[in-house]
Amino acid sequence: MKAMVLHQIGEPLACEERPDPLPGPGEIRVAVEACAVCRTDLHVVDGDLKEPKLPIIPGHEIVGIVDALGDGVEAPAIGTRVGIPWLGHSCGQCPYCAEGRENLCDRPLFTGYTRDGGFATKVVADAAFAFPMPDFPDPVAAAPLMCAGLIGWRSLKMAGKARRIGLYGFGAAAHIIAQVCRWQGREVHAFTRAGDDAAQAHALSLGCVWAGGSNEAPPAPLDAAILFAPVGALVPAALKAVRKGGRVVCGGIYMSDIPQFPYSILWEERSIVSVANLTREDATEFLAIAPKAGVRTTTTVYPLDAANEALSDLRAGRFQGAAVLVP
């Protein structure tokens, strides 16, 4: 198989030929059709997330076709299109797993971080963490749903019943979840880098009622805000933008340090919560909702061996929506 491999933090990925991996007990092998490029991949490559398994094949927004089964696996069957997300395994035994909170598992495995991911032509995954996708005929369009969509969905659930919601950082996750919000009848306000006219236009084209810089105040107080941009300074900005009793949801796995801020902007029962990983229940829910909501992803396609270019373009914000690698 061909794979893009990270050997050292901060170095470009190396294009390598490797033997096809073999699935072990409880595992499947998938021929990768498409793998979206997530900001978390940048955090792995750039060293923001500590102690990845090196060498590692990044990539955790994978769509492909099952082509081999390990011992004990009956489903998904060979020939099934599946999606493979960030959470690749949970222990099933720790207190968090016992409580149905496998996203907080004490002994997890993460695709593209602690086990090889989808920047490759083949990938092995736990059968229990691969989701059949019969309603998604286009693997390129579906790939961003496997993290940007799933984390966006979990973040939206954490935001509760907010009617007026702000999305800070209008990238892959926000452009998906904005469409779900509109389908649900919510009012969406989009916050981008100051002066990012392209991102603001993209947001308005997807039904957002307002789009502006993250340094601006929305035209009306928000019921909740979701932060997808990994910028700690946005936490106090969002707290100022939400009404009394409002909630700020931090949707990223990594964020720069949150600066000191006055208690007055947290007071009046405003709250800050973080989102960690996902559960299989989140995936089942969201993959049922996305087709009903008519979610359409905006994608820029790169060949597999251009993964470094895709990462660079994501880092610089050179496209709207999501980058997708296609072997």
VMD Tcl script that draws the C-alpha trace (Angstrom):
set ca {
  {0.00 0.00 0.00}
  {0.98 3.65 -0.33}
  {0.99 5.79 2.83}
  {1.97 9.29 3.96}
  {3.94 8.80 7.16}
  {4.99 11.16 9.96}
  {8.38 10.12 11.38}
  {9.29 13.22 13.40}
  {7.21 16.12 14.72}
  {7.52 19.18 12.51}
  {8.83 17.27 9.50}
  {6.92 16.77 6.23}
  {5.10 13.49 5.77}
  {7.06 10.90 3.78}
  {5.42 8.99 0.92}
  {6.16 5.29 1.43}
  {5.25 1.89 0.06}
  {4.35 -0.62 2.78}
  {2.89 -4.13 2.87}
  {-0.90 -4.16 3.13}
  {-1.87 -4.37 6.82}
  {-3.74 -7.45 8.03}
  {-6.77 -7.14 10.31}
  {-6.53 -8.83 13.68}
  {-9.37 -10.30 15.75}
  {-12.33 -7.93 15.83}
  {-10.82 -5.76 13.10}
  {-11.53 -4.97 9.46}
  {-9.36 -3.68 6.64}
  {-10.67 -0.86 4.50}
  {-9.61 0.26 1.04}
  {-9.58 4.03 1.48}
  {-11.71 5.98 -0.99}
  {-11.26 9.36 0.67}
  {-9.79 10.83 3.85}
  {-10.50 14.41 4.87}
  {-7.77 16.53 6.42}
  {-8.67 17.77 9.89}
  {-7.15 20.53 11.98}
  {-6.38 17.81 14.51}
  {-4.02 16.32 11.91}
  {-2.19 19.65 12.00}
  {-2.03 19.47 15.79}
  {-0.46 16.01 15.50}
  {2.05 17.00 12.80}
  {2.96 20.28 14.49}
  {3.37 18.74 17.95}
  {0.47 20.49 19.69}
  {-0.82 17.05 20.68}
  {1.89 15.34 22.65}
  {3.24 11.79 22.34}
  {1.75 10.44 19.12}
  {2.80 6.94 18.16}
  {5.73 7.50 15.80}
  {6.01 6.70 13.03}
  {2.30 7.32 12.43}
  {0.04 7.55 9.40}
  {-2.30 10.50 10.16}
  {-5.90 10.83 9.10}
  {-9.16 10.08 10.90}
  {-11.96 11.21 8.59}
  {-11.97 8.05 6.51}
  {-14.46 6.63 4.06}
  {-13.75 3.38 2.24}
  {-14.79 -0.13 1.33}
  {-14.25 -3.13 3.62}
  {-11.97 -5.59 1.83}
  {-10.86 -8.00 4.59}
  {-12.21 -9.25 7.92}
  {-10.36 -10.34 11.03}
  {-11.33 -13.32 13.16}
  {-14.74 -13.05 14.76}
  {-16.03 -10.26 12.52}
  {-19.33 -10.79 10.74}
  {-20.26 -7.17 10.13}
  {-19.66 -4.88 8.42}
  {-19.38 -7.30 5.51}
  {-16.80 -7.20 2.74}
  {-17.91 -4.67 0.14}
  {-19.62 -2.36 2.65}
  {-18.80 1.36 2.55}
  {-17.89 2.50 6.06}
  {-16.71 5.61 7.85}
  {-13.90 5.52 10.40}
  {-13.61 8.35 12.97}
  {-11.08 9.73 15.48}
  {-12.05 7.41 18.35}
  {-10.82 4.07 17.13}
  {-11.17 1.90 20.25}
  {-12.37 2.08 23.83}
  {-11.58 -0.41 26.57}
  {-15.19 -1.09 27.58}
  {-14.12 -1.67 31.18}
  {-13.11 1.62 32.80}
  {-15.61 3.67 34.84}
  {-16.26 6.02 31.93}
  {-17.05 3.20 29.50}
  {-19.31 1.65 32.14}
  {-21.20 4.95 32.36}
  {-21.71 5.12 28.60}
  {-19.08 7.85 28.27}
  {-16.61 6.02 26.05}
  {-15.36 9.36 24.70}
  {-13.58 9.72 28.06}
  {-12.19 6.16 28.10}
  {-9.05 5.70 30.19}
  {-7.43 3.39 27.61}
  {-8.56 4.60 24.18}
  {-6.95 4.39 20.76}
  {-7.22 7.28 18.35}
  {-7.11 6.91 14.58}
  {-4.16 8.73 13.04}
  {-2.63 9.47 16.44}
  {-2.10 6.28 18.44}
  {-2.99 3.90 15.61}
  {-2.39 4.31 11.88}
  {-4.97 6.33 10.01}
  {-6.30 7.07 6.57}
  {-3.58 9.03 4.75}
  {-3.03 5.72 2.94}
  {-4.60 3.36 0.45}
  {-5.47 0.80 3.17}
  {-6.30 1.10 6.86}
  {-7.17 -1.34 9.65}
  {-9.88 -0.42 12.15}
  {-11.95 -1.96 14.92}
  {-15.14 -3.31 13.35}
  {-17.11 -1.88 16.29}
  {-15.88 1.64 15.43}
  {-16.60 1.53 11.70}
  {-19.97 2.90 10.63}
  {-21.85 1.66 7.54}
  {-22.69 4.53 5.21}
  {-25.33 3.29 2.75}
  {-26.86 6.76 2.41}
  {-23.62 8.43 1.29}
  {-22.81 7.58 -2.35}
  {-20.00 10.15 -2.66}
  {-17.01 9.26 -0.43}
  {-15.34 12.65 -0.97}
  {-18.41 14.53 0.23}
  {-18.87 12.11 3.14}
  {-15.32 12.10 4.49}
  {-15.50 15.45 6.39}
  {-18.56 14.18 8.24}
  {-16.43 11.68 10.14}
  {-14.83 14.29 12.40}
  {-15.85 17.82 11.42}
  {-19.44 16.61 11.32}
  {-19.31 14.34 14.36}
  {-17.51 16.80 16.63}
  {-19.75 19.57 15.35}
  {-22.77 17.45 16.24}
  {-21.50 16.65 19.74}
  {-20.71 20.35 20.24}
  {-24.19 21.32 19.12}
  {-25.72 18.85 21.57}
  {-23.64 20.44 24.32}
  {-25.03 23.84 23.33}
  {-28.51 22.64 24.28}
  {-31.66 24.23 22.90}
  {-30.02 27.53 21.98}
  {-32.10 29.29 19.33}
  {-29.51 31.93 18.42}
  {-26.08 30.34 18.12}
  {-22.65 31.69 17.22}
  {-19.96 29.64 15.46}
  {-16.41 30.89 15.95}
  {-14.04 29.69 13.23}
  {-15.99 28.99 10.05}
  {-14.09 26.00 8.70}
  {-14.97 22.38 8.07}
  {-16.96 21.73 11.26}
  {-18.83 25.03 11.26}
  {-19.88 24.84 7.63}
  {-21.43 21.41 8.28}
  {-23.11 22.15 11.59}
  {-24.45 25.51 10.34}
  {-26.54 23.54 7.85}
  {-27.87 21.29 10.62}
  {-28.71 24.35 12.72}
  {-30.65 25.94 9.88}
  {-32.54 22.67 9.29}
  {-33.45 22.69 12.98}
  {-34.71 26.27 12.72}
  {-31.90 27.93 14.65}
  {-30.45 31.35 13.86}
  {-26.73 31.11 13.09}
  {-24.10 33.83 13.43}
  {-20.66 33.12 11.93}
  {-17.40 34.55 13.30}
  {-14.24 34.42 11.18}
  {-10.80 35.94 11.19}
  {-11.12 39.70 10.83}
  {-11.34 40.61 7.16}
  {-11.86 37.05 5.89}
  {-14.43 38.04 3.30}
  {-14.38 34.63 1.58}
  {-15.25 32.73 4.77}
  {-17.96 35.24 5.64}
  {-19.48 34.94 2.16}
  {-19.38 31.16 2.48}
  {-21.20 31.37 5.80}
  {-23.92 33.62 4.41}
  {-24.36 31.31 1.41}
  {-25.15 28.46 3.83}
  {-27.92 30.38 5.57}
  {-26.15 32.20 8.39}
  {-28.05 35.41 9.22}
  {-24.87 37.33 10.06}
  {-21.16 36.93 9.45}
  {-18.33 39.04 10.77}
  {-14.93 39.05 12.41}
  {-14.36 37.36 15.75}
  {-13.41 40.80 17.06}
  {-16.96 42.03 16.39}
  {-20.08 41.80 18.53}
  {-23.09 40.02 17.03}
  {-26.18 42.15 16.31}
  {-28.02 40.48 19.22}
  {-26.87 38.46 22.27}
  {-26.32 34.78 21.57}
  {-27.95 31.93 23.46}
  {-24.80 29.84 22.96}
  {-21.50 29.92 21.12}
  {-19.38 27.07 19.77}
  {-15.66 27.63 19.32}
  {-14.06 25.58 16.55}
  {-11.04 27.87 16.16}
  {-8.23 26.73 18.52}
  {-7.71 30.24 19.90}
  {-8.02 30.67 23.65}
  {-8.61 34.41 23.34}
  {-11.98 33.65 21.75}
  {-13.33 32.26 25.04}
  {-13.71 35.67 26.73}
  {-14.88 37.16 23.43}
  {-17.63 34.55 23.21}
  {-18.57 35.02 26.87}
  {-19.17 38.69 26.12}
  {-21.36 37.73 23.18}
  {-23.70 35.30 25.01}
  {-26.67 36.36 27.07}
  {-27.22 35.67 30.76}
  {-27.38 31.93 31.30}
  {-25.66 31.35 27.95}
  {-23.07 28.68 27.23}
  {-19.71 28.67 25.46}
  {-18.73 25.28 24.02}
  {-15.08 24.64 23.16}
  {-15.22 22.12 20.34}
  {-11.55 21.49 19.62}
  {-9.17 18.89 20.99}
  {-6.48 21.57 21.32}
  {-6.66 25.27 22.13}
  {-4.06 27.90 22.92}
  {-4.09 29.20 26.50}
  {-7.18 31.09 27.60}
  {-6.16 34.57 28.78}
  {-7.19 35.97 32.12}
  {-10.61 37.61 32.00}
  {-12.87 39.43 34.49}
  {-15.36 37.37 36.44}
  {-18.09 39.78 35.38}
  {-18.31 38.27 31.89}
  {-18.78 34.77 33.33}
  {-21.20 35.83 36.04}
  {-25.00 35.60 35.59}
  {-24.79 31.84 35.12}
  {-22.87 31.79 31.89}
  {-20.86 28.57 31.50}
  {-17.88 27.17 29.60}
  {-17.73 23.50 28.62}
  {-15.36 21.43 26.49}
  {-16.06 18.61 24.07}
  {-13.84 15.53 24.16}
  {-13.77 13.09 21.26}
  {-17.05 11.36 20.36}
  {-19.15 8.32 21.11}
  {-20.53 5.71 18.75}
  {-23.98 7.00 19.68}
  {-22.97 10.45 18.36}
  {-21.97 8.85 15.05}
  {-25.18 6.87 14.71}
  {-27.28 9.96 15.45}
  {-25.43 12.30 13.14}
  {-25.14 9.94 10.17}
  {-28.93 9.54 10.33}
  {-29.52 13.30 10.54}
  {-27.07 14.56 7.90}
  {-29.01 13.27 4.87}
  {-32.32 14.51 6.32}
  {-30.80 17.95 6.89}
  {-29.50 18.01 3.31}
  {-25.92 18.60 4.45}
  {-23.64 19.40 1.52}
  {-19.92 19.59 2.23}
  {-17.62 22.02 0.47}
  {-14.44 20.16 -0.44}
  {-11.08 20.70 -2.13}
  {-9.58 17.44 -3.43}
  {-5.88 16.56 -3.30}
  {-4.13 13.36 -4.40}
  {-2.75 11.30 -1.54}
  {0.86 12.24 -2.22}
  {-0.08 15.93 -1.91}
  {-0.97 15.53 1.79}
  {1.75 18.00 2.82}
  {0.30 20.60 0.47}
  {-3.19 20.01 1.88}
  {-1.90 20.44 5.44}
  {-0.10 23.64 4.46}
  {-3.20 25.03 2.76}
  {-5.31 24.20 5.81}
  {-2.79 25.89 8.09}
  {-2.91 29.04 5.93}
  {-6.70 28.99 5.41}
  {-6.45 28.83 1.61}
  {-9.77 27.04 1.02}
  {-13.33 26.96 2.32}
  {-14.80 23.84 3.89}
  {-12.54 20.79 4.00}
  {-9.56 19.32 2.17}
  {-9.95 15.69 1.13}
  {-7.20 13.27 0.09}
  {-8.14 10.76 -2.59}
  {-5.78 7.81 -3.20}
}
mol new
graphics top color blue
foreach p $ca { graphics top sphere $p radius 0.5 }
foreach p [lrange $ca 0 end-1] q [lrange $ca 1 end] { graphics top cylinder $p $q radius 0.2 }
display resetview
